[in-house]
């Protein structure tokens, strides 16, 4: 079972001592590069351990961001074993312009023995946008908002939306679409793929697997998300309420409160970098589980679906495992926020259908360029994104 650890973050832990701060930042950059190597090579933690010359437990600590477990010398040795030379560690030079550039080219960390192949999909065989829902019972027979909607498009065809009464039916439809697709696919979901940096809940496959193990989401949409949130609060926040909040009165407990201002402990960051960029536009915090716009519940019920889809061959999380737009073969799973796109609300009587249609049309027009690293983020911000927060498709897109 994965250990979900309290907030261990290089950014939270930066000391007043400039030398210590530089040491922490350097270790973080090295860990990012090693983790990028794992993603780009598409290898298991066991295989990574063999290549790095360390126990598998060390690789688990690496992907979980346990920076205190590593010295610079240890990280340098691991990088050297896989051909990532270490100019940055020897010279203590300025950070590379991009952590991923450093991991893949002659930048920052020096040059690798073998330049890894960059795979760009010029055309996806399937583009789909998924408006997720955290309903606890089947949605009405009549098409309605605040339910699951999926729009999809294949080359040469117009996009079309479809309504689903249950999450299980929606997942079955997605898998059917993927089974029928030749070539790469792009699936975008309207819930966050990661939690704020420093929470101890980085967007990684092992987190998704653990959430999937805990969540019980039945065919009729009944689920245990509030119980799971309460248990996560207990583990993350020393048996105090928070960071998750929001629930019906009947679900309140010592570790889950109905109101945000009743939380204790922390502090936990409320928003990711991407959310901060959208401040004032109505985007919600991933910790909110109840009432209108509670994306936190959609996330808890959506991450297990990502875990399921990631079991498919060549499935990859954007941007963590694709290197932004570097490796887009296979099934690419991305986060979206439909409000970013120009939505025509007169094309369908249900707003959710309009939003997924607009999302698919935007992706069809702007992909693969829309998956590239945004020019608006610097190296430190990219490290935060790649450490587990994720990014929103179309935000500051080139």
C-alpha positions in Angstrom: 0.0 0.0 0.0 1.3 3.4 -0.9 2.2 5.7 2.0 0.6 9.1 1.7 2.9 11.2 3.6 2.3 14.7 5.1 3.5 17.8 3.3 7.1 17.1 2.3 8.0 19.8 -0.2 11.2 21.5 -1.2 9.3 24.7 -1.6 7.7 24.5 1.9 11.1 23.5 3.4 13.3 26.2 1.9 15.4 27.5 4.8 16.4 31.1 5.5 20.0 30.0 4.8 20.6 30.7 1.1 23.1 27.8 0.8 20.5 25.4 2.2 17.9 26.8 -0.1 20.2 26.3 -3.1 20.9 22.7 -1.9 17.2 21.9 -1.7 16.5 23.4 -5.1 19.3 21.5 -6.7 18.1 18.2 -5.2 14.6 19.0 -6.5 15.9 19.6 -10.0 17.8 16.4 -10.0 14.8 14.4 -8.8 12.6 16.0 -11.4 15.1 15.0 -14.1 15.3 11.4 -12.9 11.6 11.1 -12.7 11.3 12.6 -16.2 13.7 9.9 -17.3 11.4 7.2 -15.9 8.4 8.6 -17.7 10.2 9.1 -21.0 11.6 5.6 -20.9 8.1 4.2 -19.9 9.8 1.8 -17.4 8.6 0.4 -14.2 10.0 1.3 -10.8 11.7 -2.1 -10.6 13.4 -1.5 -13.9 14.3 2.1 -12.9 15.9 0.7 -9.7 18.1 -1.6 -11.7 19.2 1.2 -14.0 19.9 3.7 -11.2 21.7 1.1 -9.1 19.4 1.6 -6.0 16.8 -0.5 -4.2 13.3 -0.2 -5.5 12.2 1.5 -2.3 14.5 4.4 -3.3 12.7 4.8 -6.6 9.4 4.9 -4.7 10.7 7.6 -2.5 11.9 9.5 -5.6 8.5 9.5 -7.3 6.8 10.4 -4.1 9.0 13.5 -3.7 10.7 12.4 -0.5 13.5 14.9 -1.0 14.9 14.4 2.5 15.9 10.8 1.6 18.4 12.0 -1.0 21.8 13.7 -1.0 23.1 15.6 -4.0 25.9 13.0 -4.3 23.4 10.1 -4.4 21.2 11.8 -7.0 24.3 12.6 -9.1 25.4 9.0 -9.0 21.9 7.8 -10.1 21.8 10.3 -13.0 25.3 9.3 -14.1 24.3 5.6 -14.3 21.7 6.4 -17.0 23.8 8.8 -19.0 22.5 12.1 -17.5 25.8 13.8 -16.8 25.8 16.4 -14.1 27.2 19.8 -15.2 24.6 21.5 -13.1 25.7 19.7 -10.0 29.4 20.2 -10.6 29.2 23.9 -11.5 26.3 24.8 -9.2 25.1 26.8 -12.2 21.8 28.5 -12.8 18.8 26.2 -13.3 18.2 25.0 -16.9 15.5 26.8 -18.8 13.3 23.7 -18.5 13.6 20.6 -16.3 12.4 18.5 -19.2 14.9 20.1 -21.6 17.6 19.2 -19.1 16.5 15.7 -18.9 16.3 15.2 -22.7 18.9 17.3 -24.3 22.3 19.1 -23.8 20.9 21.6 -21.3 21.5 22.1 -17.6 22.2 18.5 -16.6 24.5 18.0 -19.4 24.1 15.7 -22.3 22.8 12.1 -22.2 24.7 9.2 -23.8 21.7 8.6 -26.1 19.2 11.3 -27.1 15.8 9.9 -26.5 13.4 9.8 -29.3 10.8 12.5 -29.5 7.4 11.2 -30.7 4.9 13.7 -31.9 1.5 12.6 -33.1 0.5 14.7 -36.1 -3.1 13.5 -35.9 -5.1 11.8 -33.2 -7.4 9.0 -34.3 -9.7 10.0 -31.5 -10.2 13.2 -29.5 -12.7 13.1 -26.6 -13.7 15.6 -23.9 -15.3 14.3 -20.7 -17.5 16.4 -18.4 -17.4 14.3 -15.2 -19.9 14.1 -12.4 -19.9 13.1 -8.8 -23.6 12.2 -8.6 -24.5 9.7 -6.0 -27.4 8.2 -7.9 -28.2 7.7 -11.5 -28.9 10.9 -13.4 -32.4 11.4 -14.8 -33.5 9.5 -18.0 -34.0 12.9 -19.6 -30.8 14.6 -20.6 -29.7 17.1 -18.0 -26.8 19.2 -16.8 -24.4 18.2 -14.0 -24.2 14.6 -15.3 -21.6 12.9 -17.3 -21.3 14.1 -20.9 -18.8 13.0 -23.5 -18.1 14.5 -26.9 -15.7 12.9 -29.3 -14.4 13.3 -32.8 -12.5 11.3 -35.4 -10.7 12.6 -38.4 -13.1 13.8 -41.1 -16.1 13.6 -38.8 -18.1 16.2 -36.8 -18.0 15.9 -33.0 -21.0 14.6 -31.2 -22.1 14.7 -27.6 -23.5 11.8 -25.6 -25.3 11.8 -22.2 -24.6 9.1 -19.5 -26.7 8.4 -16.4 -23.8 6.7 -14.6 -20.1 6.9 -14.5 -19.7 3.2 -15.2 -21.6 3.5 -18.5 -19.4 6.5 -19.4 -16.2 4.5 -18.8 -17.5 1.6 -20.8 -18.2 3.9 -23.7 -14.7 5.5 -23.5 -13.1 2.1 -23.5 -15.2 1.1 -26.5 -14.1 4.2 -28.4 -10.5 3.5 -27.6 -10.8 -0.2 -28.7 -12.2 1.0 -32.0 -9.4 3.6 -32.6 -6.4 3.2 -34.8 -3.5 5.4 -33.9 -3.1 7.7 -30.9 -6.0 9.1 -28.8 -6.4 12.2 -26.7 -8.9 12.1 -23.8 -9.4 15.3 -21.7 -11.3 15.3 -18.4 -12.7 18.3 -16.5 -11.2 17.6 -13.1 -7.7 18.2 -11.7 -5.1 15.6 -12.2 -3.0 16.7 -9.2 -3.3 18.4 -5.8 -1.4 21.6 -4.7 2.3 21.3 -4.4 3.4 20.3 -0.9 0.3 18.4 0.0 2.0 15.0 -0.2 -0.5 14.0 -3.0 1.5 14.4 -6.2 -0.2 13.4 -9.4 1.5 10.0 -10.0 0.3 6.6 -11.0 0.8 5.2 -7.5 -1.5 7.9 -6.0 -4.2 7.1 -8.6 -3.8 3.4 -7.8 -4.2 4.1 -4.0 -7.3 6.3 -4.5 -8.7 3.6 -6.8 -8.1 1.0 -4.1 -10.0 3.1 -1.5 -12.9 4.4 -3.6 -15.9 2.2 -4.0 -18.0 3.6 -6.9 -20.9 1.3 -7.7 -22.8 0.9 -10.9 -25.7 3.0 -9.6 -23.3 5.9 -8.8 -23.4 5.3 -5.0 -19.9 5.8 -3.6 -17.8 6.3 -0.4 -16.0 9.5 -1.4 -16.7 11.4 1.9 -15.4 8.5 4.0 -12.2 8.3 1.8 -11.7 12.1 2.2 -12.1 11.8 6.0 -9.5 9.1 6.1 -7.1 11.0 3.9 -7.5 14.1 6.1 -6.6 11.9 9.1 -3.4 10.7 7.4 -2.4 14.0 5.9 -3.3 16.3 8.8 -2.7 14.4 12.0 -6.3 13.4 12.6 -7.6 17.0 12.2 -10.2 18.2 9.7 -8.7 19.4 6.4 -7.5 19.9 3.8 -10.6 18.2 2.3 -13.9 19.8 3.3 -17.6 19.9 2.3 -20.1 17.2 3.0 -23.8 16.7 4.0 -24.4 17.0 7.7 -24.8 13.2 8.0 -21.2 12.7 6.7 -19.4 15.1 9.1 -16.8 13.5 11.3 -13.8 14.6 13.4 -11.7 14.7 10.3 -14.2 16.1 7.7 -16.1 19.3 8.2 -19.0 20.7 6.2 -17.5 24.2 6.1 -14.0 25.3 5.0 -13.5 27.7 8.0 -13.8 24.7 10.4 -10.7 23.1 9.1 -7.7 22.9 11.4 -4.0 22.2 11.1 -2.1 22.7 7.9 -1.4 25.0 6.2 -2.2 23.4 2.9 -2.1 25.4 -0.2 -5.6 26.0 -1.6 -4.7 26.3 -5.2 -2.2 24.9 -7.8 -0.2 27.2 -10.0 -2.7 26.7 -12.9 -5.6 27.5 -10.6 -3.8 30.7 -9.5 -3.5 31.7 -13.1 -7.3 31.5 -13.3 -8.1 33.4 -10.1 -11.3 35.3 -10.4 -12.7 33.2 -13.2 -14.7 30.8 -11.0 -12.3 27.8 -10.9 -12.8 25.8 -7.6 -10.3 24.3 -5.2 -9.7 20.6 -5.4 -10.3 20.3 -1.6 -14.0 21.3 -1.9 -16.2 18.2 -2.0 -19.8 19.4 -1.7 -22.3 21.9 -3.1 -22.1 23.7 -6.5 -18.8 23.4 -8.4 -17.3 20.9 -6.0 -14.6 19.6 -8.2 -12.9 17.8 -5.3 -15.5 15.0 -5.4 -15.3 14.7 -9.2 -11.6 14.3 -8.7 -11.8 11.6 -6.1 -14.2 9.7 -8.3 -12.2 10.5 -11.5 -8.7 9.5 -10.5 -9.7 5.8 -10.3 -10.9 6.1 -13.9 -7.5 7.5 -14.9 -5.9 4.6 -13.1 -8.0 2.2 -15.1 -7.2 3.8 -18.4 -3.5 4.0 -17.6 -3.5 0.2 -17.7 -3.9 0.3 -21.4 -0.7 -0.1 -23.5 1.1 3.2 -24.1 -1.3 5.3 -22.0 0.4 8.4 -20.7 -0.5 11.3 -18.4 0.0 14.8 -19.8 2.2 16.6 -19.2 4.1 14.3 -16.7 4.7 11.3 -18.9 4.5 13.0 -22.3 7.1 15.6 -21.7 4.5 18.2 -22.8 4.3 17.5 -26.5 7.3 15.3 -26.9 5.7 11.8 -26.7 2.1 11.8 -27.9 1.8 8.3 -29.2 -0.7 5.9 -27.5 -3.5 7.2 -25.3 -2.8 10.7 -23.9 -4.9 11.7 -20.8 -5.1 15.4 -20.1 -6.8 17.8 -17.8 -9.1 20.5 -19.2 -11.4 23.3 -18.0 -14.0 23.9 -20.6 -14.6 27.5 -19.5 -11.2 28.3 -21.2 -12.7 27.6 -24.6 -15.1 29.7 -26.7 -18.4 27.9 -25.9 -21.4 28.4 -28.1 -24.4 27.7 -25.9 -26.9 27.6 -28.7 -25.7 24.3 -30.2 -27.4 22.1 -27.7 -30.1 22.6 -25.0 -27.8 21.3 -22.2 -24.8 23.5 -21.3 -22.6 20.6 -20.5 -23.0 19.3 -24.0 -22.1 22.7 -25.4 -19.0 22.7 -23.3 -17.7 19.3 -24.3 -18.4 20.1 -28.0 -16.4 23.3 -27.7 -13.6 21.5 -25.9 -13.3 18.9 -28.7 -13.3 21.6 -31.4 -10.6 23.5 -29.6 -8.4 20.4 -29.3 -9.0 19.5 -33.0 -7.8 22.9 -34.0 -4.9 23.4 -31.6 -3.4 20.0 -31.0 -0.6 19.0 -30.9 0.7 22.6 -30.5 -1.7 23.1 -27.6 0.1 20.4 -25.6 3.4 22.2 -25.8 5.1 23.7 -22.7 3.6 27.1 -22.1 6.1 29.9 -22.7 4.6 31.7 -19.7 6.0 29.4 -17.0 9.6 29.6 -15.8 11.8 26.7 -14.6 10.7 26.9 -11.0 7.1 26.9 -12.0 7.6 24.0 -14.3 9.2 22.1 -11.5 6.1 22.7 -9.4 3.9 21.6 -12.3 5.9 18.4 -13.0 6.2 17.6 -9.3 2.6 16.7 -9.3 0.3 19.6 -9.7 -0.3 19.2 -13.4 -1.5 21.7 -15.9 -4.7 22.6 -17.7 -5.0 22.1 -21.4 -5.3 25.4 -23.2 -4.1 27.6 -20.3 -1.5 30.0 -21.7 -1.3 27.8 -24.8 1.1 28.9 -27.5 
